[in-house]
C-alpha cells in the first residue's frame, strides 16, 4: 500500500512542478520578442518611437498594439523584462483558466486608457502592462477576501512597493499616465476575471488496486485489521454495501444481503455496513 500511494502522490507533485515551470514560458517568450525588436532597431539604427501611442490621434491608436514592444533604451527594457516574466508567470500558474484573457484585457485596455488620458507625446514601453499585471494580482486578493490571494497581494506590495511612486508625475519623460492606465486595467481585469486561489479541482480517481488499511475498534477485544480494495468515482449515488468479515482469515468476504449484526456482539463471522 505505501509504495503504490507514494507513486501516485509523486506523480501529482511532478505535474505541479511542471505546471509551475511552464507558467513562466509565455512571459519569457514575450520578453524575448521585446529584446529581439530592441536589438534589431539598435543594429539597423531604426527609430521606432512613431509606433508608440499618440493620445487622441486616430493613427496613434496603432500604438495600443505596438507601443509595449518598443523601448527607448537598454535600462528601460531591463526595468520591464523581469517584472513581465515574474508577474505573468504567477498569473498563468494561479489563474490558468483566465490567464490569457487577463493578459489580453490588460494589454489592450492599458493602451486605450493611455490614448485617452495621455499627454500629447509618443508613449512607448511595456510599463503599462507591468502595472496592469501587478494591479490584477493586487486587487484580486482584496476583492476575493481569500487568504491565499491576500498573501499574493501582500507579496506584490512588498516586492513592487515602488509601483506607487511611478503613479505620480515625478519625471517629465516618464509616462505616469501609462502607469495609471495599466493599474486601472488591472483593476478592471480583477473585477471581470478575478477568482479565488482555492481551486475547484475535479475529484481525482483512486487507481484500482490501491489498498487502504482500515482499522476499527468495534470488532471486539482483538482490534482486528482488514483490507478493502475500492475505486472512488467522480459522480456516484449514495449506496449501502454490506460485507462479511472473517475473523479467522482477517479478510472481508464478498457482498451479502443479510442484515448487519450489531457491533456490540462479537461472533465468529460478523457483518459490517459501509457507506459509499
Residue pairs with C-beta under 8 A, 6 or more apart in sequence:
1 210
1 211
1 212
1 213
4 207
4 209
4 210
4 211
5 210
8 206
8 207
8 210
12 204
19 93
19 96
20 93
23 89
23 90
23 92
23 93
23 96
24 85
24 86
24 88
24 89
24 92
26 88
26 92
26 99
26 103
27 84
27 85
27 86
27 87
27 88
27 89
27 92
28 85
30 84
30 88
31 81
31 84
31 85
33 69
34 68
34 69
34 71
34 77
34 80
34 81
34 84
34 126
35 77
35 81
37 48
37 69
37 70
38 71
38 74
38 77
40 46
41 47
41 48
41 70
48 70
48 124
49 70
49 72
49 122
49 124
50 122
51 62
51 63
51 66
51 67
51 69
51 70
51 124
52 63
52 66
52 67
52 70
52 122
52 123
52 124
53 60
53 61
53 63
53 64
53 67
53 111
53 114
53 115
53 118
53 122
53 123
53 124
53 178
54 60
54 63
54 115
54 120
54 121
54 122
54 123
55 114
55 115
55 116
55 117
55 118
55 119
55 120
55 121
55 123
55 177
56 115
56 116
56 120
60 115
61 115
63 111
63 115
63 122
63 123
63 124
64 108
64 111
64 112
64 115
65 108
65 111
67 111
67 114
67 123
67 124
67 125
68 107
68 111
68 125
68 126
68 128
68 129
69 126
70 124
70 125
71 77
71 80
71 124
71 125
71 126
72 124
72 125
76 125
79 127
80 125
80 126
80 127
80 129
80 130
83 130
83 133
83 134
83 160
84 126
84 129
84 130
84 133
87 130
87 133
87 134
87 137
88 99
88 103
88 133
90 137
90 152
91 99
91 102
91 103
91 133
91 136
91 137
92 99
94 152
94 197
95 102
95 140
95 193
95 195
97 195
98 193
98 195
101 193
102 133
102 136
102 189
102 193
103 133
105 185
105 188
105 189
105 192
105 193
106 129
106 132
106 133
106 136
106 182
106 185
106 186
106 189
107 129
107 132
109 132
109 181
109 184
109 185
109 188
109 189
110 128
110 129
110 131
110 132
110 178
110 181
110 182
110 184
110 185
111 128
111 181
112 181
113 180
113 181
113 182
113 184
113 185
114 123
114 128
114 175
114 177
114 178
114 181
117 177
117 180
117 181
118 175
118 177
118 178
118 181
119 175
119 177
123 175
123 177
123 178
124 175
125 175
125 178
127 166
127 175
127 178
127 179
127 182
128 175
128 178
128 179
128 181
128 182
128 185
129 182
130 182
131 163
131 166
131 178
131 179
131 180
131 181
131 182
131 183
131 185
131 186
132 182
132 183
132 185
132 186
132 189
133 186
134 156
134 160
134 163
134 183
134 186
135 182
135 183
135 184
135 185
135 186
135 187
135 189
135 190
136 186
136 187
136 189
136 190
136 193
136 194
137 152
137 153
137 156
137 186
138 153
138 156
138 157
138 186
138 190
139 153
139 186
139 187
139 190
139 191
139 194
140 149
140 152
140 153
140 190
140 194
140 195
141 149
141 150
141 151
141 152
141 153
141 154
142 150
142 153
143 190
143 191
143 194
144 194
144 195
144 196
144 197
146 196
146 197
146 198
148 196
148 197
148 198
149 196
149 197
152 197
163 179
163 183
166 174
166 176
166 179
167 176
167 179
167 180
167 183
168 176
169 176
170 176
202 234
203 232
203 234
205 231
205 232
205 233
205 234
206 230
206 231
206 232
207 231
208 229
208 231
209 229
210 229
211 227
211 228
211 229
212 227
212 228
212 230
213 225
213 227
214 225
214 226
214 227
214 228
215 223
215 225
216 224
216 272
217 223
218 263
219 245
219 247
219 263
219 266
219 270
220 247
220 266
221 266
222 247
224 245
224 247
224 250
225 250
226 245
226 250
226 251
226 252
227 251
227 252
228 243
228 252
228 274
236 276
238 275
238 276
239 275
239 276
240 273
240 274
240 275
240 276
241 255
241 273
241 274
241 275
241 276
242 255
242 256
242 257
242 258
242 260
242 271
242 272
242 273
242 274
243 252
243 253
243 254
243 255
243 256
243 271
243 272
243 274
244 252
244 253
244 254
244 256
244 258
244 269
244 270
244 271
245 251
245 252
245 253
245 269
245 270
245 271
245 272
246 252
246 253
246 269
247 268
247 269
247 270
248 268
252 272
256 271
258 271
259 271
260 271
260 272
260 273
261 267
261 270
261 271
263 270
263 272
